[in-house]
Amino acid sequence: MKNKKDAGVYLISIIIGVTIGLTVFTPIFESQLLGTVIGLCLGVMMGPVFMKAIKST
């Protein structure tokens, strides 16, 4: 991470991903653990996308 702003954006994207995983995928798969893991993966993948979008504006 280059600075605190990048780390903050990455952390927020992970929180958003876990929230999406818990609210969307937990009822589908009926497993809170699986929903959390999918959400964590989504958050980790969304981090670089958010950082690129913020830097391009």
C-alpha positions, 0 to 999 in steps of 0.5 A: 500500500502506498499510503493510508488512503489506499489502505482505507479504500481496500478495507472499505471494499472488503467490508462491503464485500463481506456485507454483500456476501452475508446478505446475498449469498448466506440465504442462497447457500444456507451457510453463513461461513460460505457466504462470508468466504464468498463475500471476502473474496468479492471484497478482495477483488473489488479493492483494486477496482475501486482504487483504480476508479478513484485514481482515474477521477 
